[in-house]
Structure formats: C-alpha cells, structure tokens
C-alpha cells in the first residue's frame, strides 16, 4: 500500500498566471503617459538656498580704477559664484561724480551686480532721478561701469524739464545727455507759438 500523498496545489500557480495575464492586458490597453523631460538645472541659479552667502541690509561700493562711482544699498543680498555675482532685493543706489558729488539716485525691486564685468542690471520698477532734474523709468536698466554707459532693451520714459522721451531700448551716458532711443521713439515737448 502506498502512503497517502496530497496532490500539489495547482491553484497557486493559476493565481500567479492570472495576475500576470491581467497586468499584461490592462497595461496594453492603456496609452503610456509621456514622461516629462528632465529639467536642466541652470548654471546660474538664483534660488536663495543655493547661495554661497546671504546678508541683510547690505552696502556695496561701486568703484572704477579705485575711484568710488557710487554705492548700492539692498534689503536682502545673495552671493553666488564665489562672490562674483551678487543678487539684491529692494535696491537703492546713489551715484557720484568724479569729484565725489551726488549725481543721481536709482531705485529698483531687484538687481544683479557682476563684479567680473563690473555691470549692474536693475529690474522691476526701475527709477533714476538725477540732480539736474531728469527722471528715467523702465522695467530694466543696465549700467556698464567699464564703458560708463546706461542701456536697456525695455520700454522706457525719460522726463526732462521741458520734454519727455519714450520708446523701447536706448543707450546713453550716465548723465542721460547723449541719449539714443532704439525703437518706437517719441518725444513730447512744449513749444511756444509766437503771437502777433
């Protein structure tokens, strides 16, 4: 007489086969979701958590060949790339003549100062008020210390005591005397008509 032996359960193998078949059928019927492309991380990140240093209530002195051209005050400052790129929030700047006299004041929501290029780019409600009565406003303004030049490719308005310039893009000296508008230029001026 043979010893009693239970038959090998076939239900376990059937369940595994059924699950595999089900996953193949449901996967084949559904369209594949497109995978999002990998986001490249910018080399020049402006995220506060990637800053080398962060400071509050800072003062930056702008110099050219050892002579002070002005100073920048900012509410919050982030230093990147070993201190060669400085990102500032709530910026107020004062510019000086070569004799050290106050020449004008700049205010902006944000600014970037590149110490290698000696270039300041102000952004967001940029306003420059000069001592001679000129008032410049735009959403972006670049001051290149090496070339000693203001320029922008954004829309601007320049108010002078007797006329108003507006347009898109400009180049100028810091005194806003040699001013050249690039596109959509318009000048409004008061003209006295002689009377008899």
C-alpha positions as CSV (number, residue, x, y, z in Angstrom):
1,X,0.0,0.0,0.0
2,X,1.3,3.4,-1.0
3,X,1.5,6.2,1.6
4,X,-1.1,8.9,1.1
5,X,0.3,12.0,-0.6
6,X,-1.7,15.2,-1.2
7,X,-1.8,16.4,-4.8
8,X,0.3,19.5,-5.4
9,X,-1.9,22.5,-5.3
10,X,-2.4,24.0,-8.8
11,X,-4.4,26.9,-7.6
12,X,-1.3,28.9,-6.5
13,X,0.2,28.6,-10.0
14,X,-3.1,29.5,-11.6
15,X,-3.5,32.7,-9.4
16,X,0.0,33.9,-10.3
17,X,-0.6,33.2,-14.0
18,X,-4.0,35.0,-13.9
19,X,-2.4,38.1,-12.2
20,X,0.4,38.2,-14.8
21,X,-2.1,37.9,-17.7
22,X,-4.3,40.6,-16.2
23,X,-1.4,43.1,-15.8
24,X,-0.4,42.5,-19.4
25,X,-3.9,43.0,-20.7
26,X,-4.6,46.2,-18.7
27,X,-1.1,47.6,-19.5
28,X,-1.5,47.0,-23.2
29,X,-4.9,48.7,-23.4
30,X,-3.8,52.0,-21.6
31,X,-1.7,54.5,-23.5
32,X,1.6,55.2,-21.9
33,X,1.9,58.5,-20.1
34,X,4.6,60.7,-21.7
35,X,7.5,61.1,-19.4
36,X,8.3,64.7,-18.6
37,X,11.7,65.8,-20.0
38,X,14.4,66.1,-17.4
39,X,14.7,69.7,-16.3
40,X,18.1,71.1,-16.7
41,X,19.3,73.0,-13.7
42,X,20.6,76.4,-14.6
43,X,24.2,77.0,-14.0
44,X,23.4,80.4,-12.6
45,X,20.7,79.6,-10.1
46,X,19.2,82.5,-8.1
47,X,17.5,80.3,-5.5
48,X,18.3,81.5,-2.0
49,X,19.1,78.0,-0.8
50,X,21.9,77.7,-3.4
51,X,23.6,81.0,-2.4
52,X,27.1,81.0,-1.1
53,X,26.1,83.6,1.4
54,X,23.1,85.6,2.4
55,X,23.0,89.0,4.1
56,X,20.5,91.6,5.2
57,X,20.9,95.4,5.0
58,X,24.0,95.4,2.8
59,X,26.0,98.2,1.2
60,X,28.1,97.6,-1.9
61,X,30.6,100.3,-3.1
62,X,30.9,100.6,-6.9
63,X,34.4,101.5,-7.9
64,X,36.2,102.1,-11.1
65,X,40.0,102.1,-11.1
66,X,40.0,102.7,-7.4
67,X,37.6,105.7,-7.5
68,X,34.1,105.3,-6.0
69,X,31.3,105.7,-8.6
70,X,28.5,105.0,-6.1
71,X,27.0,102.8,-3.5
72,X,24.2,100.3,-3.5
73,X,22.0,99.5,-0.5
74,X,19.8,96.5,-0.5
75,X,17.3,94.9,1.9
76,X,18.4,91.3,1.1
77,X,21.6,90.2,-0.7
78,X,22.6,86.8,-2.0
79,X,26.2,86.0,-3.1
80,X,26.8,83.4,-5.8
81,X,29.8,82.1,-7.8
82,X,32.4,82.9,-5.1
83,X,31.0,86.4,-4.6
84,X,31.4,87.4,-8.3
85,X,27.6,87.5,-8.8
86,X,25.5,89.4,-6.3
87,X,21.7,89.3,-6.3
88,X,19.9,92.1,-4.4
89,X,16.3,92.7,-3.5
90,X,14.8,96.2,-2.8
91,X,17.7,98.2,-4.1
92,X,18.6,101.8,-3.7
93,X,21.7,103.2,-5.3
94,X,23.5,106.6,-5.2
95,X,25.9,107.6,-8.0
96,X,28.6,110.2,-7.6
97,X,30.6,112.4,-10.0
98,X,34.4,112.0,-10.3
99,X,34.6,114.9,-7.8
100,X,32.5,112.9,-5.3
101,X,29.3,114.9,-5.6
102,X,26.0,113.2,-5.6
103,X,24.9,112.7,-9.3
104,X,21.7,110.6,-9.1
105,X,19.7,108.0,-7.2
106,X,18.4,104.7,-8.5
107,X,15.7,102.5,-7.0
108,X,14.5,99.1,-8.2
109,X,12.8,95.9,-6.9
110,X,15.9,93.7,-7.7
111,X,19.4,94.0,-9.2
112,X,22.3,91.8,-10.2
113,X,25.8,93.0,-9.9
114,X,28.6,91.1,-11.7
115,X,31.9,92.0,-10.2
116,X,33.9,90.5,-13.0
117,X,32.2,92.5,-15.7
118,X,31.6,95.5,-13.4
119,X,28.0,95.5,-14.6
120,X,24.8,96.3,-12.7
121,X,21.4,95.2,-14.0
122,X,18.4,96.7,-12.2
123,X,14.9,95.1,-12.7
124,X,11.4,95.9,-11.7
125,X,10.1,99.4,-11.4
126,X,13.5,101.0,-12.1
127,X,13.6,104.7,-11.5
128,X,16.7,107.0,-11.8
129,X,16.4,110.6,-10.6
130,X,19.3,112.8,-11.5
131,X,20.4,116.0,-9.7
132,X,19.8,118.1,-12.9
133,X,16.0,117.3,-12.8
134,X,15.9,114.3,-15.2
135,X,13.8,111.3,-14.3
136,X,14.1,107.9,-16.0
137,X,11.8,105.0,-15.5
138,X,11.8,101.5,-17.0
139,X,11.4,97.8,-16.1
140,X,15.1,97.1,-16.8
141,X,18.3,99.2,-16.8
142,X,21.9,98.1,-17.2
143,X,24.9,100.2,-16.0
144,X,28.2,99.1,-17.5
145,X,31.0,100.7,-15.4
146,X,33.7,99.8,-17.9
147,X,32.0,101.5,-20.8
148,X,30.5,104.1,-18.4
149,X,27.1,103.6,-20.1
150,X,23.4,103.1,-19.4
151,X,21.4,100.9,-21.8
152,X,18.3,98.8,-21.9
153,X,16.1,96.9,-24.4
154,X,12.9,97.5,-22.4
155,X,10.3,100.3,-22.8
156,X,11.3,103.5,-21.0
157,X,10.2,107.1,-20.2
158,X,12.7,109.9,-19.8
159,X,11.3,113.1,-18.3
160,X,13.3,116.3,-18.7
161,X,12.3,119.7,-17.5
162,X,11.0,120.7,-21.0
163,X,10.3,117.4,-22.8
164,X,9.5,113.7,-22.4
165,X,11.2,110.9,-24.4
166,X,9.7,107.4,-24.6
167,X,10.4,104.3,-26.6
168,X,11.8,100.8,-26.5
169,X,15.5,100.3,-25.9
170,X,18.1,103.0,-25.5
171,X,21.8,103.8,-25.0
172,X,23.1,106.7,-23.0
173,X,25.9,108.1,-20.9
174,X,25.1,108.1,-17.1
175,X,24.2,111.8,-17.2
176,X,21.5,111.0,-19.8
177,X,22.8,113.7,-22.1
178,X,23.9,111.7,-25.1
179,X,20.7,109.7,-25.3
180,X,19.9,107.5,-28.2
181,X,16.5,105.7,-28.5
182,X,16.4,102.4,-30.4
183,X,12.8,101.7,-31.4
184,X,9.3,103.3,-31.3
185,X,10.8,106.6,-30.3
186,X,8.6,109.5,-29.3
187,X,9.3,113.0,-27.9
188,X,6.7,115.3,-26.4
189,X,7.9,118.9,-25.9
190,X,6.2,122.1,-25.0
191,X,6.6,124.6,-27.8
192,X,5.8,128.3,-27.6
193,X,4.0,129.6,-30.6
194,X,4.8,133.2,-31.2
195,X,1.8,135.6,-31.1
196,X,1.5,138.8,-33.1
